[in-house]
Amino acid sequence: MNEAKLNELLGKMVTELGAAFAGASVIIGDQLGLYQALAANGPLTSVELAAQTGTAERYVREWLANQAASGYIDYEASSNRFHLSPEQRLVFGQADSPALMTGGFHMLQSVYNDIPRMTEAFRTGQGLGWGEHCNCLFCGTEKFFGPGYRTNLVSGWLPTLDGVTAKLQAGGKVADVGCGHGISTVVMAQAFPNTQFYGFDYHQPSIVRAQELAAEANVSNVTFEVAKAKEYPGQQYDLVTFFDCLHDMGDPVGAAAHVRTTLKPDGTWMIVEPNAKDNLADNLNPVGRVYYAASTMICVPASLSQEVGLALGAQAGEAKLREVVTQGGFRHFRRATETPFNLILEARP
């Protein structure tokens, strides 16, 4: 045994355990508006923050100490006050920030809640459907993915697709499949008022939420409907979009084949997936770590709960995704662009 390596590992595990405990505090701070109050009015003492948020000072005092020890907020010892740096504000305290990360912690609440069922799934090989998770997974997904879609989708991703933006500006027809709470659908509908958008998801509560968000955004060119990826209605779509959902499907090849039948001859299928290399060794990094963990607890079980259960996983990689798409009948496939977190793929008949 190498004692130095043991101590290094123990030090790492202390950090990991602290992060795991702090995750619950992040959720509480987000739900109670503690980060937002610090962002807007800091530096603040625990007494001042509690007064502004209608919370109990003793709890707030301990919460602030934990957040400061985690490096999530800054502490001014001379005044006994706490504040968010500009960078911390973007990650924790600004709702429209593309770097907002609090939604991921809300998703963790569901992951820990599902440990008993996932332990049994490991033994039996059975799946766990998307709709079988607690609601915090769906709300966390909305909060986690929304900022990225709002920041990148219209200005960065759609323009990389051949001729798509011009079609949407002129007036087209789009199906957003696996739309969840409809953030992506509403973002596109707001940007392209001449185009009609249809959002489909097999999870009925998500469709209800999508309809609520569309009403709040006051968009009239979007319709939401409960439908599976292999069965959604409509024909002659100019664009079909799949945002972070193809790998969750039990039969992604069947979904691809259905997309092929619903597109116009010159239509486009836009597939956004987690950014992953084709080889496991190349994904052993902080981003891959997050995606493999989420895939173990959410994505693979979702696929295994459905027909076929191909279970691509969140880190399928471009080569495997190409195989799925071409098996579905598409002849043209390319990487349109990428971010550190996403692959944006274009498929054409």
URLIN-V26316 format. One line per field, one symbol per residue. phi: phi as a letter, one per 40 degrees, with the letter a starting at -180 (. if undefined). psi: psi as a letter, one per 40 degrees, with the letter a starting at -180 (. if undefined). A space follows every 10 residues. Layout:
phi=???
psi=???
//
This chain:
phi=.ccccccccc cccccccccc ccdccccccc ccgccccccc bccbcccccc ccbgbcdccc dccccccccc gcbbbbccbf bbabcdcccc cbbbccccbc bcdcccccdc dcccddcccc ccccgccbcd cccccccccc cdcccddccc cbdccbcdcc ccgcdccccc hbbbbbcgcf cgdcccdccc cbccbcbbbb accdcccccc cccccccfbb bbbbacaccc bdchbfccab bbbfbdcccc bcccccccdd ccccdbcbbb bbbdcaccbd dcbcadccdc cccccccbcc dccccbcggc fdgcbcgccc cccccccchc cbaaccaabd bbbbbbbbd
psi=hhdddddddd dddddddddd dddddddddd defddddddd eiiiiddddd ddefihdddd ddddddddde ediihhddef iiihiddddd ddehdeheeh eddddddddd dddedddddd ddddeiihid eeiidddddd dddddddddd ddddddddee hheddddddd hahhhhhfeb eedddddddd dgeeihihhh iehddddddd ddddddefhe fihiihiide eiiiifhdhh ihhfedeeid gddddddddd eeiidfihhh hhiihiiehd deegiddddd ddddddeddd dddeeiidfd gdiefdiddd dddddddeeh dhhihdaiid eihhihii.
//
